[in-house]
Amino acid sequence: MTDVILENALIERLARGLPRSPLQVNGLQESDAELVRLPGTSLVLAVKTDCIVEEIESGLYKDPELIGWMAVTVNASDLAAVGAEPLGIVLAETLPPGTGDEFVGALKLGIGAACERYALPVLGGDTNFSAHMQIGGCAIGLIREGPLITRVGCRPGDRLYASGPLGAGSAFAFAELGSGAREAAPGAGVGGASSAAPFRPVARLAEGAIVRRFGSACMDTSDGVLATLDQLLRLNGVGFRVDRPPEELLTRAALVSARAARVPPWMMLAGPHGEFELVFTVPGPRAAAFEDAAAQAGWLPLVLGDVVAEPGVTLAFDGGRGPLDTGAVRNLFAEVAGDVGRYVEGLLRLRPAAQRISQATTPAGTST
């Protein structure tokens, strides 16, 4: 398993030596939103800032209404991962000089629709002008009572879930940027750009509130499912056994995209652009009560597998199961400088190793 994660190492270098609040509950990289106890109360403030930059510069997000929606959603999703009640968002909008009224109107429409969906009012913000567009915000939430949940806390024997079907983010990225991916895949030539459903992910705030009551660890899939599992296993010193094959975990759009691009379905879990679902764990003794509470709320979580003692991630392949170096997957996009074709080529080189090993391992559904 790859030891060094490039993004983690950069964050640690940037944060090293900076002052941290004694009121903060979580350590560095241990929570999707920063958790701070309010003095003299039992309340915990959840704070998160995130920006839409790379997605705009790469051409992934071109529609201003989608940019506005995502600028709010990326922040709301991190509140969801800690089960916080939304209080509001402060926006930061950097626009190129001369940006037209039509673009600004559509951007505002997307922001407003997302804020209404999440009951996340705009508290204020800052506006600037630059050649490079950047839209982001800082979302604030509140945890009034009950347990806290972060990325840390899962143990072997816990059940592993997702809040819903996966791969929609990868399907969208293939549709928007996938010409290089289709050229890199063996036998490519079938276009996939028109196959993906419209991309409009919704932050799982209601589901996150339920997860906080029963779960042991939680993280959203903004960077892709495999990146999420990799971060969780590193923070907790555990592994994850995903028992169900990728075909059973993916949205229809992700399956269609994989078939159109002629790439194996598991690559739709690789990211690095995710679908903003939650991946979380629940201790075995609490699993039945959790599933009952979810059903009462009209929600059917997706069971992925289990937490195991041996670090690493194993996926189901062709009736068996094999390990996949999720650290290598996670570093790959940066190593190829965002070149989609080279990224797909690198992922394709990873799968044969998993197939060979899976033939020698026990069938899916049995213990390792």
N, C-alpha and C positions, 0 to 999 in steps of 0.2 A: 504494500500500500504506500502511495506517495506520502512522504513525510511533511513537506513544506507546501502550504497553500499560499500562492502569491498574494491574493487579496488579504488574507489574514495577516501575513507578514507586514504588508504595507500599513494596515490599520494599527498594528502594534507599534511600528516605528513612529507613526504620526502621533499616537496617543502617549507614548512613553514620556514620563516626566511631567505631564500636564496635571493640574490639580483636579481632584475628584471630590464630590460632595460626600460628607459622612452620612448624609441622609439617604444616599442612593442605595437601593436594595441589590441591584444586579452588578456583576463585574463586567469588564470589557468583553464585548461580543456575546454576552450571556443572555441577551433578551432582544426581541425585535424592537421594542420600545423601551426607553429608559424609565425606570421606576424609582420615584422619589417620595419618601414619606413626608407628609406635611406636618411640621412641628405642632404639638399640642392636640393632634387629632388622630383618629384611626384611619384617615384617608391616605391613599397613595395616588400620586399624580403620574400619569403615563405621558411621556413626551417623545415625539418622533419627528425628524426632519428628513425629507427625501426630495430629490429633484429629477426632472426629466431632461436629460442632456444628451447622453449617448444615443438614445432612441431617436432623437430629432436629427442629430448630426449624421447618423448612419442611414437615414431615410426610412427607418422602420415606422416612425410615427410622422405622417404627413398631414393628416386631417386635423385641423385646429380644434375641432370639437372633441376628437379622441385625445389630443394632447391635454386639453382641459380636464376631461374626465379622468385620465390617468394621473395627472398631477395631484388630484385629491385621493384617488383610489390607492396609490402606492403608500400614502401615509395612513389612510384609514385601515388598510390591511394589516399594518403593524400594530395598530391599536387592537385589532381583532385578535392577533396572536397572543396578546396578554389579557384578553377578556375585558378590556376597558370600555367604559361608557363614554361616547364622544362628547366633548365639550365645545370644540371649535378648532378652526385652522387659521393660521396666519400665512398669507401667500407672498411669494417673491417671484416677480415676473420681469424677466429681462428680454426685451424685444429689439429686433433690428430697427434702426431709424427708418421711418416711412412705412411701417407696417400698416396695411390698409384697414379700413373700417370693417370690411367683410370678414377678414381673418380675426380681428379682435372680437367681433360679435360672435363668431362661431366658438372661439376660445372661451369666452364668457358663458356661452350656452352650455358647453361641456362641464365647466367648473360648477355652474349653478345646478345642473342636473345631478351631479355627483354629491354635492353638498346636501341637496334635498333628500337624495336616496339614503344618505348616512346620518341625517339629522346632525350635520356638522357645519354650523354656521361660520361664515367668514368673519373673523375678528379684526382684520386689518392686514397690513402687509407693506411691501416696498416695490416700487417700479423703477427699472433702469433701462438704458439703451446700450446695445452693443451689437457688433456684427454677428455674434453667436447667440442664438436664442436659448434661453434656459427658463423653465417654468417649474417651480417647486413650492414647498410649503413646510410648515411645522404644525403638526396636529397635536392636540392636547386632549387627553382623556382622563377619566377618574375611575378609581376602584374604591368603592365605598365600604365593602365588607367582604368577608370570605377569604379563601386561600388565594395566594398569588401563584401565577404560572409563568415560567420563563423557558429558555431553551435547555435548562439544566434540571435534572431530577428523574430521568427515566432509568429503569433498571432491567436486567434480564428477567424475562417472564412477563413484562408488560406487553400489551397488545399495541400494534402499530396501525394507525388509521390515516385516512385523508378525508377532508371535508366534502370532497366530490370528485368526479372523474377528472383525469389529468391530461396534460399534453396540449391544451388549447393554445397556450402561449407559443409553443414550438410550431404548431400548425400555422399560426398567424405569421411567425417569422419566416417560415418556409414560403408562405404565400407572397410575402413582401420582398424578401431578400434571397429567395431560394434558387435563382438561376445557377449560381455557383454550386449549390448543393446538388442540383439535378445533374449537372455536368460531371460531378465527382463520383456519383453513384454508378455502380456497374449496371449496364443496360439502360441508362437514363435516356430520356427523350420524351417522356410523358409529362406534360405541364401540370403543375399543381397549384398555380397561383389562383385559379378560380375555384378551387375545391374547398378552401377553408371557409368556415362560417364567419360572419362579422365578429370582430374581437371587441368585447365590451365586458371585461371581468368585473365581478362585484365583490367587494371586501366582505368577508364572512363574519360580520360583527355579532350577529345573534348566535351563530354557532360557536364563536370564540367564548362568549359568556358561559355557554354550557360546558365547553371544554375546561374552562378554569375551575369549575366546580368539581370535576372528576379526574382531570388529566394530571400527568406527571411532568410533561415537557411539551412545548409547542413552538412551531416556527412556520412562517408562511413560505410559499414556493415562488417568490418573486424572481429568484435566480435559477429556477428549474428544480425538479424533484430530486435529482441525484445530488445536486449541490446542497440542498436542504438536508438530506440524509447524511451527507458527508460532514457537514458542520455539526449536526447533532451527535454523531458518533464520536467526533473528536472532543467535544465538550464533556461528554458523559463517559468516555472510555468503554463504550459498548459497541455492539454490532446490530445490524438489522437483517432479518431474513424475510424477504418479500416472496410469499408463497404463490401468489397469483401471477400468471403470465401477463406481460405488458398489454396484450390485446384486450384483457379484461379490465384494465385500469384506465384506458384512454377514452377520451371523448370520440364521438363519431368523426368530428373534424380532424382530429389527430390521426385516426386510422386512415381516413381518406387521403390525408396529406402524405403519410408514410407510403401508402401504396402507389400514389401518383408519382412520388419522387423515387420509388423503388429503393427505399432504405428500410432496415429492420425496425419494427415498431418501438423497440426499447429506446431508440435514439430520440423519440419524442419526449422521453423523460429527462433527457440530458440538458436541455436548456441551450444557452444560458438565459433565455428569456422565458419566464415562467407564466403561470396561469393564475397566481394569487389565490390558490387554495391554501388550506392549513394542513400541515402534516403534524401529527401529535401522537402521544402515547398515553395509555390508560392502564394502571395496575390491574392485573388479572381479576382480583376480587371485586373491583369496581366496574368491570366491563359491562355486566348485565344491567346494573343500575344506570350507567351512562347511556347504553343503547335504548333503554326504556325512556329516559328523559329526552333523548334525541327524537324518538318516535313520537312522543307527545307533542313535540314542537314541529312535527311534520318534516323531519330531516332524517335521511338515511345515510349515515357515514359509510365510507368505503373502507372495508377491512383490507389492509395491505399484507399483514403478517405479524411478526413478533420481534421483540427485542431479545438479543442473545448476548452471551458473555464475550465471545470472540469478536474483536473489532473488525469492521469491514461490512460490506454490503453484498449479499448474495441475491441474485435475481433468478426467476424461473426461465429456463430456456429449453424448448423442445422436449418437454416432459421431464426434464431434470432441473438442476439448479447449479449455478456457478458464480464464483466471486467476480466482481467488477471493480477495478481500481477507480473509485469515484473521485479520489484526489487528482488523478491524471485527467479524468474527464473535466473536472472543475478548472484546472489550470490551462487546459488546451486552448480555449478561445483567446486568452491573452497571449499565449505562446505563438499563435498564428496571426497575431495582430488583427483579429476580427475578420480574417478572410474566411468566408463561409465555405467555399469549396475545400480549402485545406482543413478546415474544422471537420467537415464531414469525412474527408479521407482519414483523418486521425481517429475519429470515432470508429470507423469501419475496421481499422487495424486492432482496436481493442476487443471487438466482439469474438473473433476466432479463439482467443485464449480462454474466454469464458465458456465457449461451446466445448472445447476439448476437456476442460476440467469438469464441466457439468456431467459429462458422460461417465465419469468415474465417481460421482457423488451419489448420495442417496436420493431417491425420488422426492419430488416436492410433496410436502405434507408430513414428512417424517423428520425426526430430530437428527441433528448433526453432532 
